[in-house]
Amino acid sequence: MEWQLQDAKNQFSKVVQKARHEGPQIVTLRGERTAVVLSAHDYDTLRAGRPTLVDDLLGGPAWDDTLADTVEVRAKIPSRDIAF
């Protein structure tokens, strides 16, 4: 079902209940689809099996020995000569 934004705001609890029992509810602004209200179950189903940002960051390319050695050496060499 489609809801104009003002109607969705005024009847938000009804929008949520319909999302739970009837499926996604579309919210429009000036006649354009703007948002979709989903039940938590539908959202969880949609997200299931997809990697998180943490998974993406930790699953980056493996470092070969040359790159690891270069990073190790660079970490030990100061980037500036600082005299106190």
Sine and cosine of phi, psi and omega as CSV:
sin_phi,cos_phi,sin_psi,cos_psi,sin_omega,cos_omega
0.00,0.00,0.54,-0.84,0.05,-1.00
-0.97,-0.23,0.64,-0.77,0.02,-1.00
-0.81,-0.58,0.71,-0.70,0.18,-0.98
-0.95,0.32,0.53,-0.85,-0.09,-1.00
-0.79,0.61,-0.73,0.69,-0.03,-1.00
-0.88,0.48,-0.67,0.74,0.03,-1.00
-0.92,0.40,-0.65,0.76,0.01,-1.00
-0.89,0.45,-0.64,0.77,0.03,-1.00
-0.90,0.44,-0.70,0.71,-0.05,-1.00
-0.94,0.33,-0.44,0.90,-0.06,-1.00
-0.82,-0.57,0.65,0.76,-0.12,-0.99
-0.84,0.54,-0.66,0.75,-0.01,-1.00
-0.89,0.46,-0.57,0.82,0.03,-1.00
-0.93,0.36,-0.64,0.76,0.04,-1.00
-0.87,0.50,-0.70,0.71,0.00,-1.00
-0.90,0.43,-0.70,0.71,0.00,-1.00
-0.89,0.47,-0.67,0.74,0.03,-1.00
-0.91,0.41,-0.60,0.80,0.05,-1.00
-0.89,0.46,-0.64,0.77,0.01,-1.00
-0.92,0.39,-0.63,0.78,-0.15,-0.99
-0.97,-0.23,-0.42,0.91,-0.09,-1.00
-0.89,-0.46,-0.20,0.98,-0.01,-1.00
0.93,-0.37,-0.07,-1.00,-0.08,-1.00
-0.81,0.58,0.64,-0.77,0.03,-1.00
-0.92,-0.40,0.81,-0.59,-0.05,-1.00
-1.00,-0.06,0.72,-0.69,0.04,-1.00
-0.94,-0.34,0.75,-0.67,-0.01,-1.00
-0.91,-0.41,0.46,-0.89,0.08,-1.00
-0.75,-0.66,0.89,-0.46,-0.07,-1.00
0.82,0.58,0.62,0.78,0.06,-1.00
1.00,0.10,-0.09,1.00,0.01,-1.00
-0.97,-0.22,0.67,-0.74,0.09,-1.00
-0.87,0.50,0.80,-0.61,-0.09,-1.00
-0.86,-0.52,-0.61,0.79,-0.06,-1.00
-0.49,-0.87,0.31,-0.95,0.07,-1.00
-0.75,-0.67,0.77,-0.64,0.06,-1.00
-0.99,-0.14,0.85,-0.53,-0.01,-1.00
-0.91,-0.41,0.44,-0.90,0.17,-0.99
-0.95,0.31,0.36,-0.93,0.03,-1.00
-0.87,0.50,-0.61,0.79,0.01,-1.00
-0.89,0.45,-0.72,0.69,0.03,-1.00
-0.89,0.46,-0.65,0.76,0.02,-1.00
-0.90,0.44,-0.73,0.68,0.01,-1.00
-0.87,0.49,-0.64,0.76,0.04,-1.00
-0.89,0.45,-0.66,0.75,0.01,-1.00
-0.90,0.44,-0.63,0.78,-0.05,-1.00
-1.00,0.10,-0.26,0.97,-0.09,-1.00
-0.84,0.54,0.73,-0.69,0.09,-1.00
0.99,0.15,-0.12,0.99,0.01,-1.00
-1.00,0.03,0.65,-0.76,0.00,-1.00
-0.94,0.35,0.49,-0.87,0.07,-1.00
-1.00,0.04,0.11,-0.99,0.06,-1.00
-0.86,0.50,-0.65,0.76,0.02,-1.00
-0.88,0.47,-0.69,0.72,0.05,-1.00
-0.86,0.52,-0.68,0.73,0.01,-1.00
-0.90,0.44,-0.69,0.73,-0.02,-1.00
-0.92,0.38,-0.67,0.74,-0.02,-1.00
-0.97,0.24,-0.35,0.94,-0.04,-1.00
-0.99,-0.10,0.37,0.93,-0.01,-1.00
-0.91,0.42,-0.01,-1.00,-0.04,-1.00
-0.89,0.46,0.54,-0.84,0.02,-1.00
-0.95,0.31,0.55,-0.83,0.05,-1.00
-1.00,0.05,0.76,-0.65,0.11,-0.99
-0.99,0.13,0.15,-0.99,-0.08,-1.00
-0.88,0.47,-0.61,0.79,-0.02,-1.00
-0.90,0.44,-0.72,0.70,0.01,-1.00
-0.90,0.43,-0.68,0.73,0.01,-1.00
-0.88,0.48,-0.67,0.74,0.03,-1.00
-0.90,0.43,-0.66,0.75,0.00,-1.00
-0.89,0.46,-0.68,0.74,0.02,-1.00
-0.91,0.41,-0.67,0.75,0.03,-1.00
-0.87,0.50,-0.73,0.69,-0.02,-1.00
-0.90,0.43,-0.70,0.71,-0.03,-1.00
-0.89,0.45,-0.57,0.82,-0.02,-1.00
-0.92,0.40,-0.44,0.90,-0.03,-1.00
-1.00,0.01,-0.27,0.96,-0.01,-1.00
-0.99,-0.13,0.84,-0.54,0.02,-1.00
-0.89,0.45,0.59,-0.81,-0.01,-1.00
-0.98,0.20,-0.30,0.95,0.04,-1.00
-0.65,-0.76,0.46,-0.89,0.10,-0.99
-1.00,-0.02,0.94,-0.34,-0.07,-1.00
-0.92,-0.38,0.84,-0.54,0.06,-1.00
-0.94,-0.34,0.74,-0.67,0.02,-1.00
-0.97,-0.22,0.00,0.00,0.00,0.00
